[in-house]
Amino acid sequence: MSSAELSRFLDDLRNDPTLLEESRALLHDSEAALRWTREKGYQLTLADIQELLDCDRELSDEDLDQAAGGDDAWPKP
């Protein structure tokens, strides 16, 4: 992973609402997202793009249960 380049891209996303909005339109297609980042001057890899897409997905109920320690984490009333 090109972590310095990925960090630069993430910093730019945080600081540029237009860039962030454009990126959200590409969340469904990693190849298109890779082409778009290259057009914007970032040298990311497909693995970088996939990592970004995985991080941006919404957590499922199962993911949330696991993050909270599962069903047995809370005392029963």
C-alpha beads as a LAMMPS data file, in Angstrom:
LAMMPS data file: protein, C-alpha beads

77 atoms
76 bonds

1 atom types
1 bond types

-500.0 500.0 xlo xhi
-500.0 500.0 ylo yhi
-500.0 500.0 zlo zhi

Masses

1 110.0

Atoms # bond

1 1 1 0.000 0.000 0.000
2 1 1 1.215 3.479 -0.788
3 1 1 0.435 4.835 2.655
4 1 1 1.905 8.315 2.121
5 1 1 -0.157 8.779 -1.028
6 1 1 -3.259 7.344 0.612
7 1 1 -2.779 9.695 3.578
8 1 1 -2.432 12.647 1.219
9 1 1 -5.632 11.641 -0.564
10 1 1 -7.544 11.238 2.714
11 1 1 -6.329 14.626 3.949
12 1 1 -7.496 16.216 0.720
13 1 1 -10.898 14.513 1.045
14 1 1 -11.277 15.917 4.560
15 1 1 -10.418 19.425 3.416
16 1 1 -12.277 19.576 0.094
17 1 1 -16.038 18.959 0.218
18 1 1 -16.262 18.906 -3.583
19 1 1 -13.630 16.196 -3.827
20 1 1 -15.405 14.198 -1.134
21 1 1 -18.751 14.484 -2.904
22 1 1 -17.226 13.402 -6.218
23 1 1 -15.628 10.382 -4.544
24 1 1 -18.926 9.244 -3.074
25 1 1 -20.394 8.926 -6.559
26 1 1 -17.783 6.235 -7.301
27 1 1 -18.213 4.001 -4.270
28 1 1 -19.847 1.221 -6.271
29 1 1 -17.030 0.802 -8.810
30 1 1 -13.426 0.397 -7.677
31 1 1 -12.034 0.551 -11.236
32 1 1 -13.812 3.856 -11.905
33 1 1 -12.648 5.167 -8.530
34 1 1 -9.062 4.249 -9.388
35 1 1 -9.268 6.042 -12.756
36 1 1 -10.799 9.093 -11.064
37 1 1 -8.048 9.292 -8.427
38 1 1 -5.378 8.998 -11.111
39 1 1 -7.051 11.816 -13.077
40 1 1 -6.914 13.911 -9.900
41 1 1 -3.158 13.266 -9.598
42 1 1 -3.079 10.570 -6.891
43 1 1 -0.982 7.454 -7.437
44 1 1 -3.139 4.985 -5.549
45 1 1 -3.367 1.261 -6.167
46 1 1 -6.447 -0.855 -6.610
47 1 1 -5.744 -2.260 -3.120
48 1 1 -5.794 1.304 -1.729
49 1 1 -9.126 1.956 -3.406
50 1 1 -10.565 -1.306 -2.120
51 1 1 -9.443 -0.446 1.413
52 1 1 -11.157 2.927 1.147
53 1 1 -14.339 1.348 -0.166
54 1 1 -14.327 -1.253 2.626
55 1 1 -13.856 1.459 5.256
56 1 1 -16.707 3.545 3.891
57 1 1 -19.329 0.821 3.949
58 1 1 -22.067 0.944 6.533
59 1 1 -21.789 -1.523 9.395
60 1 1 -24.335 -4.324 9.468
61 1 1 -26.247 -5.258 12.625
62 1 1 -23.924 -8.254 12.987
63 1 1 -20.855 -5.992 12.729
64 1 1 -22.314 -3.712 15.392
65 1 1 -23.043 -6.668 17.690
66 1 1 -19.461 -7.853 17.341
67 1 1 -18.095 -4.359 18.026
68 1 1 -20.256 -4.158 21.135
69 1 1 -19.059 -7.543 22.372
70 1 1 -21.944 -9.641 21.060
71 1 1 -25.359 -10.372 22.534
72 1 1 -23.919 -11.541 25.852
73 1 1 -22.055 -8.279 26.532
74 1 1 -25.032 -6.558 28.131
75 1 1 -26.536 -7.750 31.424
76 1 1 -30.056 -9.092 31.236
77 1 1 -32.654 -7.065 33.177

Bonds

1 1 1 2
2 1 2 3
3 1 3 4
4 1 4 5
5 1 5 6
6 1 6 7
7 1 7 8
8 1 8 9
9 1 9 10
10 1 10 11
11 1 11 12
12 1 12 13
13 1 13 14
14 1 14 15
15 1 15 16
16 1 16 17
17 1 17 18
18 1 18 19
19 1 19 20
20 1 20 21
21 1 21 22
22 1 22 23
23 1 23 24
24 1 24 25
25 1 25 26
26 1 26 27
27 1 27 28
28 1 28 29
29 1 29 30
30 1 30 31
31 1 31 32
32 1 32 33
33 1 33 34
34 1 34 35
35 1 35 36
36 1 36 37
37 1 37 38
38 1 38 39
39 1 39 40
40 1 40 41
41 1 41 42
42 1 42 43
43 1 43 44
44 1 44 45
45 1 45 46
46 1 46 47
47 1 47 48
48 1 48 49
49 1 49 50
50 1 50 51
51 1 51 52
52 1 52 53
53 1 53 54
54 1 54 55
55 1 55 56
56 1 56 57
57 1 57 58
58 1 58 59
59 1 59 60
60 1 60 61
61 1 61 62
62 1 62 63
63 1 63 64
64 1 64 65
65 1 65 66
66 1 66 67
67 1 67 68
68 1 68 69
69 1 69 70
70 1 70 71
71 1 71 72
72 1 72 73
73 1 73 74
74 1 74 75
75 1 75 76
76 1 76 77
